[in-house]
Amino acid sequence: MRGVKILERLLYTIPIMFGVAVLVFLFMRMTPGDPVDIMMGEAGTVAPGEMEQLRKEFHLDEPLHVQLYLFLADAVRGDLGYSYAYKKPVTELIAEQLPATIELALGALLFGLIVAVPIGIWSAVKQYSVVDRLSMAGAFLGVSMPAFWLGILLILIFSVKLRWLPVTGRIDYTAGLQVVTGFYVLDSILTGNTTALVSSLKHLVLPSVALGAGTAAMVARVLRSSMVESLRQDYVILARAKGVRETWVVLKHALRNALIPTVTVVGIQVGVLLGGNMIVEQVFSWPGLGRLAVRAIFSRDFPLVQGVVMVYALTFVLANLLVDILYTYINPKITL
C-alpha cells in the first residue's frame, strides 16, 4: 500500500515539472539580451550571415510557441538541449557538475545537523538557562548572516590570516586523485589516496560551514521549540514518574516526538542547500551547478539555465516526498 502511495506522489511530480519547464522557458525568453549577440561579441569578428545561421541552428528564429514545443518534446526524451556557451549537451554538463554540488550540500547538511541537534536538545532541557540564551542568540545570528558574507569572513580568517585552509576549488592539483564517482571525498577513500582525502576535506570545510550555518541555526531553533513542547507532555511526566533515566526520557520519548517538525525543516533545507548555493559556489569557486547556472545566466545560455532550474525543482519535489515518507516511520499514525 505504501509503495502505491509513493508511486502516486511520484506521478504528481509530472505536472509540477511541466509547469516549471514552461515558466523557466518563458522567463528566460523575457530577459534582455540575445545569446547570439553575446556569443558573437566574445568571438570578436562576425562573418556576414553567421548570426542568422546560429539563430537557425539553435531554433531562435522560430516563433516562441514552436521553440517551447521543441524544448518540451526533447525534455520528455531526456534531452535538455545543447549549451550555447559550452558547446556541449546540457545533460552532460549537469552530470559533470552535479557531484560537486551534492558533495557540498551533504557537507553543509552534516555540519548543520552536528551543530544543531545537540544545541537544540540541550537548550530545551536547560530552558531559560545561560546556555539556552547564548545558543538561541547564536542561532538568531546564524539565521541573519548571509552565506556569502560569512564565506568571505571565513576566507579572511582561516585562509588569509591563519593560512589553515584553502580558499577556492575542490582539491589540490598535486593530489593525484583518480576520479571514479565524481565525489572527491568518496573517490579518495575508494582509491586509498590519503593525500587526496585530506586535500578534499580541507577544501570542503569552509564552503560547508558558510552554507550550513543557516541550516544549523534554523534546525536548532525548531528542534528546541519542539523539544520544549514534548517535555511537557503527559507521557514524559509518566516516564519520569516510573523512574526512567532522564537520558532515555529525553532521547527516546521527547526527541522522537519532536522530530516531525524538525524533519520538515531539514527536508526543506536539503532543497535549499542543493538549489540555493549559487553565491557560495561563486565565493569559493566551487565547480558545481550553482556556479554553472550563474555563468549560464550571464551568457543567456537558455538551454543550460532551463536544465539546471529543472534539476533544482526536481530536487525540492523529491526532498519533500522523502520527508513525507520519513513521517510514516517516525509516527506510524501518519499516512502518505
KEMIVEX-681295 format. One record per residue (C-alpha): x, y, z. Coordinates in steps of 0.05 Angstrom, whole numbers, padded with zeros to 5 digits, always signed. Example, Ala and Ser with C-alpha at 12.3 -4.5 7.8 and 13.67 -1.06 7.14 Angstrom:
BEGIN
+00246-00090+00156/+00273-00021+00143/
! end
This chain:
BEGIN
+00000+00000+00000/+00057+00047+00018/+00090+00032-00049/+00027+00051-00087/+00022+00117-00049/+00095+00133-00064/+00083+00118-00138/+00023+00164-00137/+00064+00220-00106/+00118+00209-00159/+00066+00216-00214/+00045+00283-00183/+00115+00309-00200/+00100+00306-00275/+00052+00366-00278/+00098+00403-00229/+00159+00393-00272/+00118+00411-00334/+00098+00477-00302/+00169+00492-00281/+00194+00477-00351/+00144+00524-00383/+00157+00580-00333/+00232+00578-00337/+00228+00576-00413/+00183+00638-00415/+00222+00677-00363/+00289+00664-00399/+00259+00690-00464/+00235+00752-00428/+00304+00770-00401/+00341+00825-00440/+00399+00804-00484/+00407+00760-00545/+00451+00698-00534/+00475+00701-00607/+00497+00774-00597/+00535+00753-00534/+00569+00695-00570/+00588+00738-00629/+00615+00791-00582/+00660+00740-00550/+00683+00714-00618/+00706+00784-00638/+00695+00781-00714/+00629+00764-00746/+00622+00738-00818/+00562+00760-00859/+00502+00716-00846/+00536+00680-00788/+00488+00707-00736/+00428+00685-00776/+00458+00616-00785/+00468+00609-00710/+00397+00631-00695/+00372+00580-00744/+00417+00526-00714/+00390+00539-00643/+00318+00549-00668/+00318+00621-00643/+00288+00644-00708/+00226+00602-00695/+00163+00631-00663/+00160+00625-00587/+00108+00570-00585/+00149+00529-00634/+00211+00537-00591/+00171+00516-00529/+00144+00454-00565/+00214+00434-00588/+00242+00443-00517/+00187+00402-00484/+00190+00347-00537/+00264+00340-00525/+00257+00344-00449/+00208+00286-00449/+00262+00243-00482/+00313+00266-00431/+00347+00315-00478/+00354+00383-00446/+00387+00415-00506/+00455+00439-00526/+00493+00493-00487/+00506+00555-00528/+00566+00576-00486/+00600+00509-00472/+00584+00475-00538/+00564+00412-00501/+00498+00375-00485/+00465+00404-00423/+00455+00336-00392/+00530+00322-00398/+00547+00389-00365/+00498+00377-00308/+00525+00306-00297/+00596+00334-00292/+00579+00388-00241/+00525+00354-00201/+00571+00311-00157/+00607+00374-00133/+00541+00407-00113/+00516+00344-00078/+00581+00337-00041/+00579+00409-00017/+00505+00403+00003/+00519+00339+00042/+00578+00372+00077/+00535+00432+00095/+00478+00388+00119/+00525+00345+00161/+00555+00407+00193/+00486+00435+00206/+00459+00372+00240/+00522+00361+00282/+00517+00431+00309/+00441+00438+00313/+00417+00373+00344/+00459+00376+00409/+00446+00451+00417/+00371+00443+00405/+00365+00385+00455/+00409+00418+00508/+00373+00485+00502/+00306+00451+00512/+00329+00411+00572/+00362+00473+00603/+00307+00522+00583/+00320+00595+00602/+00389+00579+00627/+00451+00618+00605/+00468+00562+00555/+00398+00566+00526/+00400+00641+00517/+00470+00641+00487/+00454+00584+00439/+00389+00616+00415/+00425+00682+00406/+00477+00646+00364/+00421+00613+00324/+00389+00680+00312/+00456+00706+00288/+00465+00646+00242/+00397+00657+00210/+00412+00731+00200/+00481+00725+00168/+00482+00720+00092/+00521+00658+00070/+00565+00698+00022/+00585+00747+00077/+00601+00690+00124/+00641+00656+00069/+00683+00718+00057/+00694+00726+00132/+00716+00653+00138/+00765+00662+00080/+00795+00724+00112/+00805+00689+00179/+00823+00617+00163/+00854+00625+00094/+00885+00694+00090/+00902+00707+00163/+00916+00638+00193/+00931+00600+00127/+00898+00537+00154/+00851+00522+00097/+00850+00534+00022/+00809+00589-00009/+00780+00560-00073/+00769+00496-00112/+00754+00424-00091/+00824+00394-00087/+00897+00408-00098/+00921+00393-00168/+00980+00356-00140/+00936+00306-00101/+00935+00258-00159/+00863+00236-00149/+00834+00183-00195/+00762+00204-00206/+00713+00146-00201/+00645+00174-00180/+00658+00249-00182/+00652+00255-00107/+00723+00271-00088/+00719+00250-00015/+00688+00183-00034/+00737+00174-00092/+00796+00187-00045/+00771+00132+00001/+00757+00083-00055/+00825+00092-00086/+00862+00095-00019/+00891+00163-00034/+00904+00194+00034/+00934+00258+00006/+00872+00270-00038/+00826+00255+00021/+00859+00306+00066/+00861+00357+00010/+00788+00347-00010/+00765+00352+00063/+00805+00416+00073/+00773+00447+00012/+00704+00425+00035/+00706+00455+00105/+00697+00529+00092/+00642+00527+00040/+00605+00474+00081/+00607+00519+00143/+00586+00580+00104/+00528+00543+00071/+00508+00502+00131/+00508+00557+00184/+00438+00579+00166/+00413+00507+00166/+00444+00495+00235/+00411+00557+00263/+00342+00540+00234/+00343+00467+00256/+00367+00485+00326/+00311+00535+00337/+00257+00488+00311/+00284+00428+00350/+00287+00467+00414/+00215+00491+00407/+00190+00421+00392/+00230+00391+00449/+00204+00442+00499/+00133+00423+00479/+00147+00348+00481/+00179+00352+00551/+00113+00380+00578/+00071+00323+00552/+00038+00271+00597/+00078+00212+00570/+00142+00246+00591/+00116+00261+00660/+00093+00188+00666/+00161+00162+00644/+00195+00204+00697/+00146+00181+00749/+00163+00109+00732/+00236+00124+00746/+00261+00122+00675/+00331+00152+00668/+00329+00225+00646/+00373+00210+00586/+00323+00159+00560/+00265+00205+00575/+00296+00260+00533/+00324+00218+00475/+00272+00162+00469/+00207+00196+00488/+00214+00271+00478/+00262+00272+00419/+00225+00222+00376/+00161+00262+00381/+00198+00327+00368/+00228+00301+00304/+00167+00311+00259/+00172+00387+00253/+00248+00382+00253/+00248+00332+00195/+00203+00381+00157/+00254+00436+00164/+00312+00390+00147/+00276+00367+00084/+00265+00439+00062/+00337+00456+00078/+00362+00398+00035/+00328+00431-00025/+00356+00499-00004/+00426+00471+00003/+00424+00439-00066/+00388+00495-00101/+00408+00557-00063/+00483+00550-00063/+00498+00594-00124/+00530+00652-00085/+00571+00606-00040/+00597+00568-00100/+00616+00633-00132/+00653+00658-00070/+00694+00594-00063/+00700+00580-00138/+00666+00513-00125/+00655+00479-00192/+00582+00459-00181/+00514+00471-00211/+00505+00538-00177/+00568+00568-00208/+00549+00537-00274/+00479+00569-00271/+00507+00638-00255/+00553+00635-00316/+00496+00610-00359/+00451+00667-00337/+00502+00720-00355/+00515+00688-00423/+00440+00679-00436/+00452+00605-00446/+00378+00587-00447/+00382+00511-00450/+00433+00507-00394/+00393+00552-00347/+00329+00514-00363/+00364+00447-00348/+00394+00470-00283/+00329+00500-00257/+00292+00436-00273/+00343+00396-00234/+00334+00444-00175/+00258+00438-00179/+00262+00362-00181/+00308+00364-00120/+00256+00403-00080/+00200+00356-00101/+00239+00293-00083/+00263+00323-00017/+00190+00337+00003/+00170+00266-00017/+00226+00237+00025/+00204+00279+00085/+00133+00252+00078/+00159+00181+00075/+00201+00192+00138/+00139+00217+00174/+00107+00148+00167/+00167+00116+00201/+00173+00167+00257/+00098+00165+00271/+00061+00104+00242/-00006+00140+00252/+00013+00186+00194/-00002+00162+00124/+00020+00188+00056/
! end
